[in-house]
Amino acid sequence: MKNALLYFFTVLIWGSTWLAIEFQLGDIDVQVSLFLRFAIAALIMWAFVLVKRLPMKYSAQDHGFFALLALCNFGANYLILYWAQHYLTSAMSSIAFSTLLLMNILNTRLFFKKPIAKRIYFGALMGIGGIVILFWPAIATLDLNNEILLGLLLCLGGTLVASIGNMVSVRNSRAHVGILQGNAWGMFYSTLGLLAFVLFSGVSWNLDSAPTSYWISLLYLSTFGTVIAFACYFVLLKNIGPERASYVIVLFPLVAVVLSTLFEGFVWQLNTVYGFALVLLGNAIVLTPFDEIAAFFARYKATRAVPRATTAP
């Protein structure tokens, strides 16, 4: 029940953050928006861990991984994904980001030597085929100046960075680093890094021109999209591993696509339907342990076949 609730909140929140990001794009540079987002999130996280008096002292090696977590999960990945959404709708971005599932599995094999089941290769091909069909109008032109293709490449790059961050989170859990403590340190380092990036890039803060919708979406992204959703997801990573936790990646594009259709005027084309269906089906195949299900039914059938003992009259 606990893991089911964690799934529900993670899917609902992350599925809606793609639309919320759209309200962050405009006159305010994304670097500034991300700095504000993680500064607010870091303040919330640190207030919580200090009130709870959680242990916050870790080794220099752990702090190195906190900084890497900040770079991959709380910094560079978001910068790239925000840039991608300049060229893509929130629906298209969320579907492309669902390739995180495949990247997590491959990186789990690479970093933790976990074998890859045969079905994963088939599911991966379906997922990749779905992405190709979804973005086919842009891919067919082979024009690198095509904004949709540029958005796709950026989104896939940001997804790869996020996957590496997921592996760092798994490492931290195996090193007995608390989820909340690791996130608090990661968001602290992310805030410092983003502030330095903003200052050295020389962008204008220009916050006076920000509309009310910008501030509302910023607070939502900071509290729900960052503090709450990441805590839920990293607990899932710890409890059931990156492969099974990745079920959220299959489900949240459904939320994002529905919201994009309702509020962004996202138009469904034939390639959209086929591409989205293949991505979801490929992810479902990757995550469904058919061998374990078959073994379960075999055991159940064998149990039913055993004759019951009878008593003499």
Secondary structure, 3 states (H helix, E strand, C coil): CHHHHHHHHHHHHHHHHHHHHHCCCCCCCHHHHHHHHHHHHHHHHHHHHHHHCCCCCCCHHHHHHHHHHHHHHCCHHHHHHHHHCCCCCHHHHHHHHCCHHHHHHHHHHHHHCCCCCHHHHHHHHHHHHHHHHHCHHHHCCCCCCCHHHHHHHHHHHHHHHHHHHHHHHHHHHHCCCCHHHHHHHHHHHHHHHHHHHHHHHCCCCCHHHCCHHHHHHHHHHHHHHHHHHHHHHHHHHHHHHHHHHCHHHHHHHHHHHHHHHHHCCCCCCHHHHHHHHHHHHHHHHHHCCHHHHHHHHHHHHHHHHCCCCCCCC
